């Protein structure tokens, strides 16, 4: 799993019937402190994340292991919204 920051929404009028109706978000990957880099992903939102939130994403075959995405054409999903990250007994990110 990796960290990402929600930076937008992706709308597609032509999409596979298996994922039609699922909310897709534009995610910019980031480090554990919420500092973004230059990578972007499109992820299916399973948790109701919103713009500017730091999230936990899962990619590849792991993205198809949920009840919602099982055997669906999905490569990236949002599985959690980050409230806090602690590193070496110091809080480095807090919502």
N, C-alpha and C positions, 0 to 999 in steps of 0.2 A: 504494500500500500504506500501511497505517496500523498504529499500535501498539495493542495491547489487553492487558488482564490477564484471565486466566481466573478467573472467580468462581463457577462452578458448572457443572452438567450439565443438559441439557434432555432429557427423556424424552417421547416421543410414541408412543402405541400405534397411532394412525391416521396413517400417513405415506405419501407417494407411493412406489410400488414401486421407482422408479428410485434412491431414496436410502435405502431400507429397509436397516437394518443398519449404516449409517454413524453414527459417534459425533458427536453435536451438543453443543456447549459454549456456555455463557453467557459472553460476553466484554464487559467494561466497557472502553470506549476510554480511552486514556491518552496522555500525551505521551512524548517520547523518554527522559525520566527515570523513567518508571514511575508518574507521578502521575496518578491516575484522574480522569475527569470524570463527567458525569451521563448519558452515552449507553451504551446496552446493545445488543448484537447477538447473534444466534444464528448460530454458524458451524460448518460441517462440519470436523472435525479430520482433517487429512491427515498429521500428523506425530507423534501421540502426546503431545500437550500435557497438562499436569495443572494442577490448581487452584493459583492464586497465581503461575503462570509468566507472564512477559511474552512476547507472541507478535507475529508479523507476520501481518496479515490482508489478504486481497485481496477486493474487492467487485465487484459488477456483472458485466458480460460477461467480465471477466478471471477471475472465479471459475469459469467454465465452460471454461477453457482447459487444464485438467489432464487426464491420462489417466483419472483416477477420476471427474471431474465433467463430462466432455465431453458436451454437449447434455442435461444433467440439470437439474432445477428447483432450482438452487442459486444463491444470491446472495452468500454470504459464506463464505470458507474460511480455515482457518489453514494458512499455508504455511511457517512457521518459528518456532522458539523462540529468543528473544534471549538471548545469552550476555553481551554487552557492547555499550555504546554509547559512542563517543568523540565529543566535540564540542570543536572548537578545541584539540586536543591534550590534552584532559582527559577522563578517564573519568567520565561522568555517570550511568551505570548499569552494574552488574555483578551477575550472577546469584549 
